[in-house]
Structures are given as structure tokens and as C-alpha cells.
Amino acid sequence: MLDAKTKELIALAIAVSKECDGRIAAHAHGAVAHGATPEEAAEAIGVTFLMNGGPATVYDARAYAAVVEFYADRKA
């Protein structure tokens, strides 16, 4: 019974864990489309760092940048 925004944030975190740029972009877009803010995305993305350690740092930054870009485009 999770809402679409929460599902997209979970999927975004999984995409970071899987180190997949295509899925990161898709779920960053989906999360923003369903109302996620950069702050909410940062919290979800941060969990991947806690679970994956150092390797996640590269993909965490990419995921956050994608969310911020999609969020800015949505507001424009």
C-alpha cells in the first residue's frame, strides 16, 4: 500500500545500489513526477551509502544531481 512517490524513491535507491545510470535517471524522473523533493530523494539516496559504503558515493552524487535537474525542470 505504498504510494507511487515512495515506490519511486525505493527504486531510485535500488538503482544506485545496482550502479545503473539508466535506472537512476528513470527513477529520479519518476520520483520527481510523483512529487518527491530533492530533500526526500537525498534521504532515500543516503540509505544506499549506509548500505553500500564507498562505491555508492559515485552513484549517490549522480542520482542526486538527476533529481535536482528534473526538479528544476518541473518548476520552470
TIFI-332677 format. One record per residue (C-alpha): residue in three letters; x, y, z. Coordinates in steps of 0.25 Angstrom, whole numbers, plus 5000, padded with zeros to 4 digits. Layout:
<recs>
alaXYZ/...
</recs>
This chain:
<recs>
met500050005000/leu501250094997/asp500950224989/ala501650244976/lys502550344981/thr503150254992/lys503250134982/glu504050224972/leu504950264983/ile505150124987/ala505450094973/leu506450204972/ala507150154984/ile507250014977/ala507750074964/val508850144972/ser509250014979/lys509249944965/glu510050054959/cys509150074947/asp509150214941/gly507950184932/arg507050134944/ile507550254953/ala507150344942/ala505750274940/his505450264955/ala505950404958/his505050454948/gly503850374953/ala504150414967/val504050564964/ala502850534955/his502150474967/gly502450594976/ala503850564982/thr504650674987/pro506150674986/glu506250665001/glu505350545001/ala506250484990/ala507550514998/glu506950445010/ala506650315001/ile507950324994/gly508750345007/val508250205011/thr509050144999/phe510350205005/leu510050145018/met509750005012/asn510850005001/gly511950095006/gly512950164998/pro512550104984/ala511150174985/thr511850314987/val511950324971/tyr510550284968/asp509950354980/ala510450484974/arg509950454960/ala508550414966/tyr508450544974/ala508850624962/ala507850564953/val506750584964/val507150734965/glu507150744950/phe505750684948/tyr505250764960/ala505750894954/asp505150864940/arg503850834947/lys503850974954/ala504251044941/
</recs>
